[in-house]
């Protein structure tokens, strides 16, 4: 029994056929008109299994501008300095002289028992240019965290880069992978700032509906199969997802759905951008299974953030993914931000190194418990004031309650115009939709900061707004 697989000639099928034959002895190769025809005998090879073991280049996913980027000689010499042997005479870069920095020491207090000082070489690192990839000590700590929480397959081919929050890494990666007219797969609704990145790139959206369990994998499969059934269709190559405590819905994509979504990505050779800043704000008994943790093909690049668990002002996040994709991201950062803040990186490393992995876990559990309590208080206030006027799903993580207002077609004017006059600020749901001009009955409410008394007052005011809007519409 033979299986014939017809593979379009792409950058990632780049190993010499002689080497492929050693890897896959049951396969025969035939070349014709820019195609590779693979005949597989007496085995259960699939196209995705072949790609996963030969995906040596990601060039087809990268825009023309991204492919043209070259390394910065000054950034590369800064990297060389960080790993050079003692006694190396560095005359290559324009690093400012630290004798002129007006800072001699810094003392930080984590809690009543834990303080640490920044001085000497550590302070110099915090005040000086760092390699674009990040502070070496912090990178080592981040590797330990990713292995502990995700333990991705192919770890030896995985890399990490420190970013300015997760947003900058995501923005650069979208700019690297989306050309004008390209289609990107997104959940509907989705994070409004992701739309703010994509709109100027002239991207076309392929929205996949979501429910209380996140992106609908069955709908995703049907949509992709339908597109693929027309030979002239250009299939999307990028999927954006916000899988834990999604903004704005608060849903977590279930593990089974993630497995199916990943399988569809394998089938159609799609890169997954896993934007997961609320990962440590989930309300499950066990940590969510990430796309990164199941990434046997190295088609996932994951974006994490410390903004929600340490400080949003530090502006520190990090991206994890295949080394070649991280290198493309590094080149984009070399020519834009140079690196994330050196001082912030050293501070984060100082906290994490003193906590250790167990201390970090204890801290994230405290964060989860605080937001869980706030969520429950918000649900209590919503139930008291909005029952019969609106409906919602219980958030599984994050900071937000996604509310569907009943009896109206569009909540935009109610929130933007009349909400301010009523003394309540919410976000209208249309800001989270790929078509922001279409009527949308949803609003987003945040429970991260507001007091319980104000939650009650806010939901009472929203109830009044809804009744008035129902009369107007």
Secondary structure, 3 states (H helix, E strand, C coil): CEEEEEEECCCCECCCHHHHHHHCCCEEEEEECCEEEEEEECCCCCHHHHHHCCECCCHHHCCHHHHHCCCCHHHHHHHHHHHCCCCCCCCCCCCCCHHHCCCCCEEEECCCCCEEEECHHHHHHHHCCCCCCCCHHHHHHHHHHHHHHCCCCCHHHEEEEEECHHHHHHHHHHHHHCCCCCEEEEEECCCHHHHHHHHCCCCEEEEEEEECCEECHHHHHHHHHHHHCCCCCCCCCEEEECCCCCCCCCCCCCHHHHHHHHHHHHHHCCEEEEECCCHHHECCCCCCCCCHHHCCCCCEEEEEECCCCCCCCCCCEEEEEEHHHHHHHHHHHHCCCCCCCHHHHHHHHHHHHHHHHHHHHHHHHHHHHHHHHHHHHHHHHHHHHHECCEEECCCCECCEEEEEECCCCCCHHHHHHHHHHHCCCCEEHHHHCCCCCCCCCEEEEECCCCCHHHHHHHHHHHHHHHHHHHHHC
